[in-house]
Amino acid sequence: MALNLNSGTMKTTINSGIHVRQFDPVLYRRMADNQQATFVNFLRLLGMKRAAEKMGRSKGFVAGDSLQNVDNFKFEWQDIYTGTPISKITAIGDTATTTTSITVPHGSGDTDAKMFNVNDIILDRNTDERMLVTAVNRSTGVLTVVRGLGTENQGTSGTTIAVNDKLVLVSSAFAEGSYSNVPRSYSPTQEWNYCQIFKRSVENTGTNEAIKSHGGVNKLSLQRKLEHEQFMIERSRAYFKGLRASFEDPNDTSKLIRTTAGLDYFLRNNVFTRSSFTYGNFIDFCEVVYQYGGGERILVVNDKLMSLIQKEIVNNGRIQMDVSPKSKEYGFDFRRLKAHKGSMDILIDSTMGDLYDDPTGFALDTDLIEEAILRPDVWRENVQANDLDGRKDEILGECGLKVISPDRHCKLVISG
């Protein structure tokens, strides 16, 4: 008697027995210790540490859903640019020693003229002359000044000034019994970025999983390890070179793909470039990095820049390099350079070798950088169709890069 079955009525559906496994901090530490995608692994551990602190834990890391720190694929924040006290002369009046008319950058995109007020004392850093500002025309950028402040020639003449001389706002001075000064105001700017969906999958047949010979070369466990590495390396490339964008999926125009912007995008206007790497150039770089104040920074570098640092600074006895306290805190290798204004913890990221031909590094204030996580990394197991003779697993995460106040970070490029 034939079997009482209706042929061909079985439907292929996604396996209802999907298992989701969260990522342990150890996985990120191990990969970072091998200098693979070090920056993104550090960012994730930094987020795990901050999540633990929010829960009242002074030590350790938190994994799982507690890592979610944004509630939308588009995340926003406000930046306030406070500026620097440094400007420059773009034009002078009739005579370089007696003129009382100095022009500074102004117009669209330039804020220099806005930072000066009446009664400001300014310094020409090239000549060491002090001047008193008596009037400011913000639309034309013209400052009216008293020359030779504090000298025998005050009010009549000073030293010879020139276009491109650096001006420094020293302080403001007011008379006894004077009224309040002209207030300064700051205009916040709205910044934003996208979370990007990162995913990779592994698959194996039931036969390959059952084979015991050949050392288990093609086992799913090994494939998962390799795919996790590629998953993090892809995210690393995006966090360095990504651009924020939203566009239709070529395979299904009803769906949108979103990509996150990386460090190159946010720091595009704050790049320190030199043709060679010397101790003097490194100190100049530190001046830019610490222009808003001292403190700790991390310096994410490719192998080429690390080699130059080792040869030109450490081996010549210019700066000492020690093991950073962060090595114990995060569980992988940090090296600390003690610069004259603060400390830099160096992370070597081999992923950068695929992206930058020149020796390149990023000095970052860790208090002003964060990974925005909408969906923490997970392994979704058994995502194969029900009738598949095998198994398929998928690694998935949705996140993006948040860089607050880009002017407080800096990119270093040695282009020679």
Secondary structure by P-SEA (a helix, b strand, c coil): ccccccccccccccccbbbbbbbcaaaaaaaaaaccaaaaaaaaaaaaaaaaaaacccbbbbbcccccccccccccbbbbbbcccbbbbcccccccccccbbbccccccccccccccccbbbbcccccbbbbbccccccccbbbbbcccccccccccccccccccbbbbccccccccccccbbbbbbbbbbcbbbbbbbccccccccccccccccccccaaaaaaaaaaaaaaaaaaaacbbbbbcccccccccbbbbbbbccccccccbbbbbccccaaaaaaaaaaaacccccbbbbbbcaaaaaaaacccccccccccccccccccccbbbbbbbcccbbbbbbbbcccccccccccccccccccbbbbbccccccccccccccccbbbbbbbbbcbbbbccccccbbbbbcc
